[in-house]
Amino acid sequence: MRAVLVSEFGGPEQLRLDQAADPVAGPGQVRIAVHAAGVNPVDASNRADGRWAGLHVPCILGYDIAGVIDSVGPGVSGFAAGDRVMAMTHFPDGAGGYGELTVVDAGLAAPVSSAVSFAEAAATPLAAGTARVVLSPAGSGGREPAAGAGWQRRCRAVFAPAGGRRRNHDDRGWPPGHA
């Protein structure tokens, strides 16, 4: 597969389009054909020096992704090849979203309606996880992880789209009723 690799930590000039091995979904995982990937400050920080996150060069950055599941590993239920999803790769030592394919734990993926673009969906996971921590009953004390197994099932937020109508998003996926 093609991927944007970091061959050594440093500035943006360290990002290179190159070939990497196709990842394989293991038990409890799904492999996603990436259609869009989010770019966050943590990605720039990891490019500069990702050792804090346990990354070792060469590596593929990118935590927030959206795309289509192309294979599922043993023990996965609720997802099938062809499903549109958004996901956050394992944080902090995962990444891998800047490749054509990536593998994530099935619990870190959430269904995406065809009414939502892949770009919109890829902008959601880290922001939703951060909002969950800040808005959680624990407050902003940071005691609850922003991303963990099944984050999409535990994250309950209310979004107000540009039209002003409020939509409640819940366990069933994005947007409601599109499980």
Secondary structure, DSSP 8 states (H G I E B T S, - for coil): -EEEEESSSSSGGGEEEEE-------TTEEEEEEEEE---HHHHHHHHHGGGGT--SSEE---EEEEEEEEE-TT--S--TT-EEEEE-STTTT--TTBSEEEEEGGGEEEB-TTS-HHHHHTSHHHHHHHHHHHSTTTTS--S-SS-TTHHHH--EEE--TTS--EEEBTTBBSTT--
